[in-house]
Amino acid sequence: MNIFDIYQHRLIAVIEKLVTEGKLPEGLDLSRVVVEPPRDPAHGDLATNAAMVLAKPAGTNPRALAQLLVAALAQEKGVENAATAGPGFINLRLRHEVFHEVLGAVLGAGADFGRGAAKADRPVNVEYVSANPTGPMHVGHGRGAVFGDALASLLAFAGHAVTREYYINDAGAQVDVLARSVFLRYREALGEAIGGIPEGLYPGDYLVPVGERLAGEYGRALLDKPEAEWLPQVRDVAIDAMMDMIRDDLAALGVRHDVFFSERTLHAGNGDSAISSTIHALQERGFVYTGRLPPPKGQLPEDWEDREQLLFRATDVGDDIDRPLVKSDGSYTYFAADVAYLRDKYVRGFRDLIYVLGADHGGYVKRLQAVGRAVGGDDVKVIVLLAQLVKLLREGEPVKMSKRAGSFVTLREVIDEVGRDAVRFMMLYRKNDAPLDFDLAKVVEQSKDNPVFYVQYAHARCASIFRQARETLPDLDTSREKLGEAHLAVLADEAEINILKLVSQYPRVIEAGASNHEPHRVAFYLYELAAAFHGLWNRGKDAPQLRFVNQTDRQLTAARLALVEAVRSVLASGLAVLGVAAPDEMR
């Protein structure tokens, strides 16, 4: 039950009736009319911009149109008061019975309250993490992982068919560097003194077990081979080991993927690779040509080459410059693989493509959107979302680097110290494109200032209320189905109604969060709901008549337990979307 949708439909019906009566002209565009919570709850429960956006095409002024709409809306079921505000905004205050109906709907739907209708016609591909398989994940990877995973869950809960994808960057120079780094550790495992790790190789201790694995599998057989022979073997073992490590890190964080897509598969094939076929297909449509790029502005880079080359005509589809597809040595550019990969997603049936990338990938936004237009025209929607940097602190001081990784604190070290829930919730308690200060000391505090504790504690408090009810009134049926039969009209205290108003907003939070790709909206909402619930609980300490369990009034107790169950259900649902546990007890 989404009261915002319900009253939007009623508002549209009111407008259409006024058109039929000749009080408004035909042909009005109603797509920009919205019904939403007012910025100030003191103004009412619902607000609409209908008069503001329709006045000009209706040939009137906003306030006059607002008064016309208010007169009709005041007669709608459940409306206690309709009023015009400012230049033409309309505020509606609803009767308590509407929120009692919402409570009944929550109890009836249970975990499905707020779930959107199925939208299987446009499957969504969400690609996230896609860290190079050259070492353990760092905290920055973790933010993209948590954001992408929560966004995929949010979209799925809103009704979308979602595929979660990881792109393995297992082609190119970086994996050859990985192989050489592992070979050094292999020699070390065989007893050689390797000294310091040469510059340009990966120095982390995490490669020691991989070298030992190679020594156990091959003995000394690789030592006598030239690099051209041992490199492919070592590279395969190293990539597999790194991906095992990354999968373990992701599992510890509660992040999952449906597809792990290997970049190397795009290069496979003797002259008939996915990349070459993609280039050929785009060439036939005029998006690939042979030409020269203008020199970059400013000082020329040392590797600049003024030469004819194969180019993607990106400027025709919204990019700033055309993009090279083939290097001077005849190998494909990274961008060529990106083009083929996007086309592969398109061939698999995806039309909504979401890329979650690191903060240093801002330049990818236009180029990927340009590729989407070239591959699928207006039928493809490419959205690139950037996860900003994470500054790791402990009591306000920067955290030192990790010995294991050699140059950064690993994500696994952070998870092991503060736990999965703290990492996930705090990564989502700020918009993805805003920098994040992650303080290891603060995220484990048991206080209102620690959002993850505060929200989880609200869920645990709900469970404790039910335990108390079973002890105090053991014969009272507290099942969700039975509570749905409670006389909910006895819930009339302002704080109780305010909580029901917050509960009623959950379907809209899900819908808006999904459509705007903003899972942080769910985290913010859960904190607000938890704060309201804790406030009501605290009032009961000083005012016994407000306590949830009342031995002398079973009817009131049942109604209040229904309220507690609704809060518990929504908290559990929202935490599940974020991938955070909803504990029944806090220890």
KEZAFI-732729 format. One line per 3 residues: their letters; for each residue y, x, z of C-alpha. Coordinates in Angstrom, 3 decimals. Each point is the difference from the previous one (the first is absolute). Example, Ala and Ser with C-alpha at 12.3 -4.5 7.8 and 13.67 -1.06 7.14 Angstrom:
KEZAFI-732729
AS> -4.500/12.300/7.800 | 3.440/1.370/-0.660 .
end
This chain:
KEZAFI-732729
MNI> 0.000/0.000/0.000 | 3.190/1.679/-1.223 | 2.979/-2.050/1.169 .
FDI> 2.326/1.928/-2.295 | -2.054/-0.995/-3.038 | -0.283/-3.564/1.261 .
YQH> 3.738/-0.463/0.406 | 0.745/1.867/-3.221 | -2.125/-2.562/-1.842 .
RLI> 1.784/-2.806/1.828 | 3.378/1.524/-0.877 | -0.992/0.245/-3.666 .
AVI> -1.112/-3.645/0.129 | 3.393/-0.961/1.481 | 1.829/1.851/-2.787 .
EKL> -2.164/-1.596/-2.690 | 0.640/-3.430/1.497 | 3.759/0.625/-0.111 .
VTE> -0.377/1.009/-3.651 | -1.891/-3.224/-0.711 | 2.753/-1.982/1.721 .
GKL> 2.606/1.718/-2.180 | 1.682/1.745/2.938 | -0.992/3.416/-1.360 .
PEG> -0.360/1.113/-3.633 | -3.347/0.645/-1.651 | -1.241/3.480/-0.855 .
LDL> 0.903/1.749/3.260 | -1.785/3.323/0.530 | -1.677/-0.341/3.394 .
SRV> -1.736/3.412/-0.038 | 2.655/1.602/2.227 | -0.113/-2.711/2.644 .
VVE> -1.618/1.309/3.183 | -0.802/-1.342/3.445 | -0.149/2.711/2.657 .
PPR> 0.696/0.640/3.685 | 3.728/0.111/0.777 | 1.351/3.410/0.959 .
DPA> 1.042/-1.421/3.380 | -2.694/-2.236/1.587 | 2.784/-1.839/1.825 .
HGD> 0.943/-1.573/-3.343 | -3.361/-1.760/-0.388 | -3.538/0.519/-1.193 .
LAT> 0.426/0.020/-3.782 | 2.826/0.958/-2.329 | 0.461/-0.485/-3.730 .
NAA> 2.356/1.392/-2.603 | -0.501/-3.006/-2.323 | 3.629/-1.109/-0.025 .
MVL> 1.274/3.546/-0.515 | -2.149/0.716/-3.084 | 0.121/-3.472/-1.577 .
AKP> 3.645/-0.965/0.466 | 1.412/1.752/-3.056 | -2.636/-1.226/-2.506 .
AGT> 0.291/-3.448/1.618 | 3.748/0.002/-0.641 | 1.021/-0.358/3.654 .
NPR> 0.890/2.196/2.970 | -2.638/1.289/2.451 | 1.236/-1.860/3.044 .
ALA> 0.142/-3.349/-1.783 | -3.530/0.502/-1.339 | -1.168/1.105/3.451 .
QLL> 1.281/-3.230/1.543 | -1.857/-2.005/-2.654 | -3.241/1.888/0.715 .
VAA> 0.457/-0.166/3.767 | 0.260/-3.786/-0.088 | -3.363/-0.188/-1.778 .
LAQ> -1.748/2.749/1.972 | 0.929/-1.611/3.311 | -2.351/-2.857/-0.922 .
EKG> -2.997/2.266/-0.609 | -2.954/-0.159/2.358 | 0.220/2.464/2.875 .
VEN> 3.702/0.764/-0.463 | 1.973/-0.397/3.203 | 3.294/1.173/-1.398 .
AAT> 1.412/1.165/-3.346 | 3.396/1.677/-0.158 | 2.300/1.833/-2.383 .
AGP> 1.180/3.456/1.039 | 2.700/2.241/-1.403 | 0.713/-0.321/-3.729 .
GFI> -3.141/-2.010/-0.698 | -3.099/1.227/1.797 | -2.315/-2.661/1.380 .
NLR> -1.799/0.313/3.342 | -2.824/-2.241/1.155 | -1.245/-0.451/3.543 .
LRH> -3.524/-1.382/0.239 | -1.542/-2.257/2.612 | -2.473/1.476/2.477 .
EVF> -2.766/-2.050/-1.577 | 0.161/2.185/-3.114 | -0.866/3.083/2.038 .
HEV> -2.727/-1.873/1.853 | -1.466/-0.716/-3.447 | 0.218/3.706/-0.819 .
LGA> -1.881/0.774/3.201 | -2.709/-2.455/-1.009 | -0.171/1.648/-3.429 .
VLG> -0.434/3.454/1.561 | -2.838/-1.244/2.189 | -1.634/-1.664/-2.983 .
AGA> 0.321/2.978/-2.335 | -0.732/2.761/2.514 | -0.091/3.400/-1.694 .
DFG> 0.983/-1.613/-3.320 | 3.405/-1.183/1.221 | 2.581/1.632/-2.254 .
RGA> -2.529/0.958/-2.673 | 1.336/-0.577/-3.523 | -1.701/-1.931/-2.764 .
AKA> -2.166/2.078/-2.348 | 1.932/1.668/-2.846 | -2.869/1.511/-1.964 .
DRP> 1.727/-0.351/-3.376 | 1.874/3.317/0.448 | -2.141/2.546/1.844 .
VNV> 1.994/2.718/1.750 | -0.852/3.696/0.011 | 1.429/1.913/2.955 .
EYV> -0.326/3.767/-0.264 | 0.762/1.931/3.154 | -0.577/3.351/1.719 .
SAN> -1.253/1.884/-3.097 | 0.465/3.283/1.885 | -1.016/3.142/-1.874 .
PTG> -3.574/0.903/1.051 | 1.069/3.432/1.213 | -0.051/-0.490/3.769 .
PMH> 0.201/-2.431/2.906 | 2.545/-2.782/-0.029 | 3.321/0.550/1.750 .
VGH> 2.160/-2.570/1.781 | 2.021/-0.704/-3.135 | -3.189/-0.955/-1.817 .
GRG> -0.800/-2.208/2.971 | 3.141/-2.053/-0.414 | -0.762/-0.743/-3.638 .
AVF> -3.605/-0.749/0.910 | 0.910/-2.466/2.743 | 2.756/-1.633/-2.045 .
GDA> -2.203/-0.411/-3.085 | -2.944/-1.283/2.011 | 2.128/-2.523/1.916 .
LAS> 1.753/-1.099/-3.188 | -3.378/-0.605/-1.657 | -1.145/-2.040/3.016 .
LLA> 3.256/-1.956/0.022 | -0.284/-0.805/-3.715 | -3.624/-1.047/0.445 .
FAG> 0.898/-2.262/2.945 | 2.774/-1.515/-2.121 | -2.651/-0.961/-2.564 .
HAV> 0.022/2.835/-2.539 | -3.137/1.594/-1.394 | 0.550/3.633/0.977 .
TRE> -1.735/3.234/-0.977 | 0.747/3.032/2.178 | -0.083/3.232/-1.963 .
YYI> 0.141/3.742/0.655 | 0.795/2.357/-2.874 | -1.755/3.335/0.504 .
NDA> 2.144/2.789/-1.452 | -3.033/2.156/-0.767 | 1.247/1.544/-3.250 .
GAQ> 2.600/2.697/-0.448 | 1.053/3.289/1.562 | -0.030/-1.091/3.648 .
VDV> -3.771/-0.555/0.067 | -0.570/3.413/-1.574 | 2.099/1.500/2.806 .
LAR> -2.171/-1.954/2.438 | -3.156/1.438/-1.569 | 1.319/3.579/0.258 .
SVF> 0.978/-0.618/3.629 | -3.494/-1.298/0.777 | -1.596/2.946/-1.817 .
LRY> 1.882/2.323/2.337 | -1.467/-1.889/2.977 | -3.424/0.210/-1.665 .
REA> 0.309/3.783/-0.078 | 1.089/-0.087/3.614 | -3.067/-2.060/0.922 .
LGE> -2.159/2.694/-1.599 | 1.451/2.602/2.325 | 2.900/1.451/-2.003 .
AIG> 3.238/0.838/1.780 | 2.510/-1.931/-2.095 | 3.099/0.901/2.009 .
GIP> 3.045/-2.217/-0.341 | -0.043/-2.931/-2.406 | 1.864/1.064/-3.158 .
EGL> 3.186/-1.869/-0.801 | -0.610/-2.924/-2.334 | -3.369/-0.934/1.520 .
YPG> -0.609/-2.665/2.646 | -0.125/1.709/3.417 | -1.310/-2.804/2.237 .
DYL> -3.099/0.418/2.158 | -1.305/-3.305/-1.374 | -1.422/1.951/-2.960 .
VPV> -2.241/2.188/2.192 | -2.825/-2.626/0.175 | 0.157/-0.421/-3.778 .
GER> -0.481/3.738/-0.490 | -2.929/-0.096/2.422 | -1.497/-2.914/-1.919 .
LAG> 0.187/2.008/-3.229 | -1.596/2.997/1.675 | -2.827/-2.151/1.273 .
EYG> -0.542/-1.623/-3.394 | 0.409/2.987/-2.339 | -0.531/3.046/2.191 .
RAL> 1.558/3.006/-1.748 | -0.702/-1.332/-3.511 | 3.630/-0.851/-0.789 .
LDK> 1.346/3.454/0.856 | -1.290/1.617/-3.183 | 1.275/-2.709/-2.313 .
PEA> 3.355/0.171/-1.816 | 2.626/-2.493/1.100 | -0.444/-2.089/-3.147 .
EWL> -3.570/-0.750/1.145 | 0.402/-0.456/3.777 | 3.322/-1.850/-0.112 .
PQV> -1.369/-3.356/-1.316 | -2.847/0.049/2.523 | 2.221/0.864/2.944 .
RDV> 2.632/-2.474/-1.134 | -2.471/-2.906/-0.003 | -1.280/0.869/3.473 .
AID> 3.534/0.474/1.312 | 1.301/-3.297/-1.387 | -2.998/-1.887/1.412 .
AMM> 0.544/1.604/3.408 | 3.714/-0.768/-0.003 | -0.588/-3.613/-1.030 .
DMI> -2.581/-0.363/2.778 | 2.629/1.269/2.429 | 2.645/-2.344/-1.387 .
RDD> -2.366/-2.979/0.147 | -0.757/0.840/3.630 | 3.722/0.162/0.775 .
LAA> 0.575/-3.329/-1.735 | -2.900/-1.586/1.874 | 1.437/1.222/3.305 .
LGV> 3.249/-1.708/-0.962 | -1.764/-3.203/-1.043 | 1.085/0.424/-3.618 .
RHD> -2.387/-1.023/-2.762 | -0.077/0.045/-3.787 | -2.045/-1.939/-2.515 .
VFF> 0.290/2.608/-2.759 | 0.228/3.798/0.026 | 1.117/0.906/-3.524 .
SER> -0.481/3.587/-1.192 | 2.731/1.527/-2.151 | -2.635/2.228/-1.600 .
TLH> -1.608/-3.041/-1.623 | 3.169/-0.440/-2.038 | -0.486/3.482/-1.494 .
AGN> -3.743/-0.373/-0.626 | -1.241/-0.214/-3.574 | -0.035/2.382/-2.923 .
GDS> 3.185/-0.924/-1.802 | -0.412/-3.634/0.943 | 1.220/-0.119/3.578 .
AIS> 1.781/-2.929/1.611 | 3.226/1.983/-0.290 | -0.396/0.707/-3.726 .
STI> -0.919/-3.609/-0.764 | 3.000/-1.219/2.003 | 2.344/2.308/-1.879 .
HAL> -1.475/-1.157/-3.307 | 0.421/-3.683/0.939 | 3.624/0.505/1.033 .
QER> 0.683/2.105/-3.097 | -1.112/-2.858/-2.208 | 2.552/-2.226/1.742 .
GFV> 2.828/2.514/-0.421 | 0.182/1.194/3.605 | -1.233/3.546/-0.717 .
YTG> 1.665/2.403/-2.443 | 0.440/3.695/-0.715 | 3.468/1.271/0.805 .
RLP> 2.201/2.281/2.077 | 1.440/-0.685/3.427 | 3.648/0.821/0.682 .
PPK> 0.444/2.844/2.508 | 0.407/-1.116/3.625 | 3.531/-0.017/1.365 .
GQL> 1.156/2.993/2.011 | -1.810/3.332/0.146 | -3.148/0.053/-2.126 .
PED> -3.242/0.450/1.944 | -1.984/3.155/-0.748 | -2.863/-1.953/-1.561 .
WED> 2.235/-1.989/-2.360 | -1.294/-0.043/-3.571 | 1.941/-1.331/-2.961 .
REQ> -2.886/-1.113/-2.177 | -1.419/-2.929/-1.872 | -2.416/-1.915/2.172 .
LLF> -1.741/-3.322/0.430 | 2.280/-2.365/1.918 | -0.194/-3.446/1.546 .
RAT> 2.969/-2.096/-1.158 | 0.885/-0.975/3.582 | 3.674/-0.638/-0.710 .
DVG> -0.952/-3.033/-2.092 | -1.537/-1.637/3.071 | 2.507/0.750/2.722 .
DDI> -0.434/3.673/0.961 | 2.785/2.597/-0.061 | -1.757/2.559/-2.203 .
DRP> -3.038/0.204/-2.259 | -3.012/1.647/1.644 | -2.280/2.828/-1.248 .
LVK> -3.698/-0.807/-0.339 | -1.441/3.389/-1.024 | 0.774/3.464/1.397 .
SDG> 0.595/3.034/-2.161 | -3.577/1.186/0.669 | -1.361/-3.262/-1.443 .
SYT> -1.043/-1.551/3.315 | 1.290/-3.376/1.099 | 2.917/-0.373/2.411 .
YFA> -0.385/-1.777/3.339 | 2.081/-2.769/-1.472 | -2.503/-0.508/-2.828 .
ADV> -2.688/-0.630/2.616 | 2.339/-2.437/1.787 | 0.425/-1.937/-3.253 .
AYL> -3.736/-0.162/-0.614 | -0.651/-1.041/3.591 | 2.480/-2.872/-0.182 .
RDK> -1.543/-1.142/-3.274 | -3.440/0.138/1.630 | 1.225/-2.388/2.702 .
YVR> 1.372/-2.289/-2.695 | -3.316/0.022/-1.886 | -1.761/-0.883/3.268 .
GFR> 2.073/-3.181/0.112 | 2.806/0.860/2.419 | 3.497/-1.202/-0.824 .
DLI> 1.693/0.558/3.379 | -0.148/3.735/0.749 | 1.324/1.313/3.299 .
YVL> 0.301/3.735/0.612 | 0.647/1.257/3.545 | 1.320/3.541/-0.351 .
GAD> 1.574/2.628/2.213 | 3.734/0.407/0.445 | 0.029/2.959/-2.434 .
HGG> -1.162/-2.242/-2.867 | 3.258/-1.861/-0.569 | 0.075/1.231/-3.584 .
YVK> -3.218/-1.876/-0.717 | 1.536/-3.437/0.372 | 1.633/-0.290/-3.427 .
RLQ> -2.671/1.916/-1.877 | -2.908/-2.104/1.295 | 1.908/-3.206/-0.653 .
AVG> 0.697/1.260/-3.520 | -3.701/0.685/-0.545 | -0.815/-3.498/1.233 .
RAV> 2.356/-1.534/-2.574 | -1.457/2.131/-2.785 | -3.588/-0.843/0.922 .
GGD> 0.323/-3.703/0.757 | 3.535/-1.145/-0.758 | 1.400/-2.733/2.196 .
DVK> -3.509/-0.939/1.120 | -0.204/3.060/2.268 | 1.963/0.339/3.213 .
VIV> 0.134/3.524/1.443 | 1.358/0.391/3.527 | 0.445/3.460/1.523 .
LLA> 0.481/0.096/3.768 | 0.929/3.232/1.771 | -1.149/0.906/3.505 .
QLV> 2.692/2.097/1.617 | -0.517/3.094/2.106 | -1.352/0.005/3.560 .
KLL> 1.502/2.296/2.610 | -2.585/0.701/2.692 | 1.447/0.373/3.498 .
REG> -1.191/0.313/3.573 | 2.542/-1.259/2.543 | 2.712/0.556/-2.564 .
EPV> -1.019/3.550/-0.966 | -1.536/0.913/-3.381 | -3.761/0.577/0.120 .
KMS> -1.293/3.450/-0.962 | -2.147/0.581/-3.046 | -3.785/-0.316/0.055 .
KRA> -2.178/3.105/0.115 | -2.825/-1.860/-1.720 | 2.095/-0.991/-3.014 .
GSF> 2.075/3.155/-0.068 | 3.325/-1.650/-0.810 | 0.153/-3.563/1.359 .
VTL> -1.282/-2.351/2.677 | -3.004/-1.862/-1.318 | -0.208/-3.757/0.075 .
REV> -3.332/0.193/1.822 | 1.579/1.976/2.856 | 2.581/-2.752/0.453 .
IDE> -2.636/-2.770/-0.106 | -2.150/1.842/2.543 | 2.966/0.357/2.361 .
VGR> 1.594/-3.469/-0.075 | -2.591/-2.239/-1.634 | -0.256/-1.947/-3.233 .
DAV> 1.938/-3.058/1.172 | 3.067/1.939/1.110 | 0.092/1.934/-3.270 .
RFM> -0.371/-3.079/-2.174 | 2.414/-2.302/1.834 | 2.749/2.583/0.355 .
MLY> -0.354/1.054/-3.645 | 0.633/-3.659/-0.874 | 2.737/-0.688/2.519 .
RKN> 2.566/1.412/-2.378 | 0.630/-0.741/-3.660 | -1.995/2.324/-2.232 .
DAP> 3.047/1.513/-1.736 | 1.735/0.944/3.283 | -0.740/3.349/1.717 .
LDF> -2.179/-0.293/3.105 | 0.184/1.924/3.265 | -3.495/-0.181/1.502 .
DLA> 0.034/1.057/3.652 | -3.512/0.684/1.308 | 1.104/-0.601/3.596 .
KVV> 1.802/-3.292/-0.572 | -2.738/-1.690/-2.043 | -2.386/0.078/2.972 .
EQS> 2.471/-1.300/2.577 | -0.958/-3.280/1.653 | 3.393/-1.650/-0.214 .
KDN> 2.074/-2.488/-1.948 | 1.524/2.952/-1.844 | -3.388/0.732/-1.587 .
PVF> -0.464/-2.772/-2.580 | -3.752/0.440/-0.547 | -0.725/-0.214/3.729 .
YVQ> 2.347/-2.966/0.411 | -1.666/-2.017/-2.779 | -3.566/0.879/0.990 .
YAH> 0.819/-0.789/3.631 | 1.171/-3.475/-1.047 | -3.389/-0.617/-1.625 .
ARC> -1.821/1.321/3.067 | 2.178/-2.180/2.228 | -1.035/-3.057/-2.038 .
ASI> -3.651/0.902/0.606 | 0.636/0.468/3.735 | 1.562/-3.485/0.198 .
FRQ> -3.182/-1.492/-1.440 | -2.098/1.968/2.495 | 2.178/-1.383/2.801 .
ARE> -0.358/-3.537/-1.364 | -3.783/0.272/-0.076 | -0.009/1.235/3.598 .
TLP> 2.478/-2.614/1.270 | -1.252/-2.980/-2.026 | -3.587/0.907/-0.952 .
DLD> -0.746/-3.438/-1.416 | 3.019/0.014/-2.364 | -1.065/0.416/-3.634 .
TSR> 2.263/2.764/-1.367 | -1.534/0.220/-3.461 | 2.482/0.022/-2.862 .
EKL> -1.433/-3.257/-1.348 | 0.411/-1.778/3.350 | 3.489/1.378/0.594 .
GEA> 0.944/-1.480/-3.364 | -0.499/-3.409/1.608 | 2.440/0.729/2.840 .
HLA> 3.084/-2.161/0.535 | 2.457/2.516/-1.456 | 3.087/-2.172/0.498 .
VLA> 0.153/1.148/3.656 | 1.163/3.399/-1.278 | 3.731/-0.559/0.303 .
DEA> 1.419/3.025/1.813 | 2.517/1.863/-2.148 | -1.917/3.289/0.285 .
EIN> -3.241/-1.699/-1.075 | 1.664/-1.596/-3.019 | 1.624/3.296/-0.935 .
ILK> -3.418/1.662/-0.062 | -1.323/-2.799/-2.204 | 2.949/0.536/-2.310 .
LVS> -0.936/3.671/-0.271 | -3.640/-0.888/-0.640 | 1.116/-2.356/-2.778 .
QYP> 1.692/2.917/-1.773 | -3.225/1.994/-0.431 | -1.018/-1.418/-3.429 .
RVI> 3.466/0.769/-1.321 | -0.090/3.541/1.440 | -3.279/0.583/-1.847 .
EAG> 1.336/-1.470/-3.237 | 3.307/1.898/0.123 | -1.635/3.252/1.098 .
ASN> -2.482/-0.171/-2.875 | 2.522/-0.951/-2.685 | 2.389/2.760/1.111 .
HEP> -2.779/2.551/0.665 | 1.197/0.460/3.579 | -2.754/0.011/2.635 .
HRV> 2.538/1.134/2.594 | 1.169/-3.629/0.096 | -3.309/-0.905/1.625 .
AFY> 0.380/2.755/2.613 | 3.546/-1.113/0.858 | -1.091/-3.628/0.222 .
LYE> -2.916/0.796/2.318 | 2.317/1.855/2.364 | 2.398/-2.955/0.068 .
LAA> -2.830/-2.448/0.698 | -1.416/2.275/2.701 | 3.407/0.299/1.660 .
AFH> 0.434/-3.784/0.083 | -3.476/-0.456/1.468 | 0.486/2.683/2.662 .
GLW> 3.305/-1.679/0.878 | -1.688/-3.354/0.534 | -2.742/1.591/2.084 .
NRG> 2.584/1.745/2.183 | 1.829/-3.281/0.587 | -3.224/-1.434/1.395 .
KDA> -0.037/2.621/2.752 | 3.126/-1.522/1.542 | -0.453/-3.604/-1.135 .
PQL> -3.560/-1.234/0.713 | 0.560/-3.144/-2.088 | 0.204/2.206/-3.109 .
RFV> -3.304/1.794/0.578 | -2.628/-0.397/-2.685 | -2.755/-1.090/2.386 .
NQT> 0.868/-2.900/2.288 | -2.827/-1.225/2.225 | 1.695/-3.346/0.646 .
DRQ> 0.858/-0.833/-3.631 | -2.938/0.463/-2.335 | 1.803/-1.660/-2.919 .
LTA> 2.891/2.429/0.209 | -2.399/2.921/0.461 | -1.915/-0.958/-3.156 .
ARL> 3.215/-0.242/-2.003 | 1.243/3.355/1.267 | -3.341/1.616/-0.688 .
ALV> 0.305/-1.363/-3.530 | 3.335/1.810/-0.218 | -1.564/3.208/1.342 .
EAV> -2.849/-0.290/-2.506 | 2.494/-0.365/-2.852 | 1.878/3.113/1.128 .
RSV> -3.270/1.900/0.415 | -1.215/-1.085/-3.436 | 3.195/1.001/-1.794 .
LAS> 0.212/3.333/1.835 | -3.622/0.753/-0.927 | 0.596/-1.026/-3.611 .
GLA> 3.133/2.115/-0.379 | -1.577/3.015/1.679 | -3.009/-0.327/-2.318 .
VLG> 2.330/0.065/-3.020 | 1.498/3.221/1.376 | -3.461/1.415/0.725 .
VAA> 0.629/0.155/3.761 | -2.416/-1.178/2.699 | 0.716/-3.137/2.049 .
PDE> -1.469/0.900/3.423 | -0.930/-2.558/2.656 | 0.683/2.552/2.718 .
MR> 2.353/2.970/0.341 | -1.290/3.000/1.935 .
end
